[in-house]
Amino acid sequence: MARIPTTQPPEGTSLPDRHPKAPAPGTKIPSHFGHCFGCGDLHPTGLHLVAHVGQGLDITAEFTVTDNHQGAPGLAHGGLLSLAFDEALGKLMWLLRAPAVTARLETDFLLPVPIGTNLYITAQITGQANRRVYASAEGRLGGPDGAVAVRASSLYVIVPMKHFLENAPKEYIDHVTKHPELLAFVDPDFEINP
């Protein structure tokens, strides 16, 4: 039986250095794809999660829970909240300028999140060991001083950019070809035309 990876950094894991070309503190982190359900502006029922770079190895993110995001009547769907945390935690990779995939995500639901609520998420990298990046986050109701409703921790694995390009539909390749700045966090000299 395979060992289940933990989302907690193993003993002796160190914090990575923020990449010298990481976006500046306060910078809005762009969507990686306009139609992404988590952060895309073009998805009609998506979260439209907006994230900003923090001072260190951290970001903040926000989204408003709408009728399109409910599970039980009047409350956010738990799986959708997990998605929001996966999106926010994944945006931390902009600070390392490295593409990564989610290997494990653990989400703890502490309070219900009602429709109409703005969920304010803080996320930070907690360690890195080779290609494994560990992170944690919490979501507060209404703003940075609101009650903690959700906590999450994650393990991401850095992968080569070709992982995304080889699995992307032609429309996405066309989109990033027209907007190469969307891949600038990986390598400014990265060739996006396969």
Secondary structure, DSSP 8 states (H G I E B T S, - for coil): ------SS--TT-B-----TTS--TT-EE--SSTT-TTT-SS-TTS---EEEE-SSSEEEEEEE--GGGBSSTTBB-HHHHHHHHHHHHHTTHHHHT--EEEEEEEEEE-S--BTT-EEEEEEEEEEEETTEEEEEEEEEESSTTS-EEEEEEEEEEE--THHHHHHS-HHHHHHHHH-GGGGTTT-TT-----
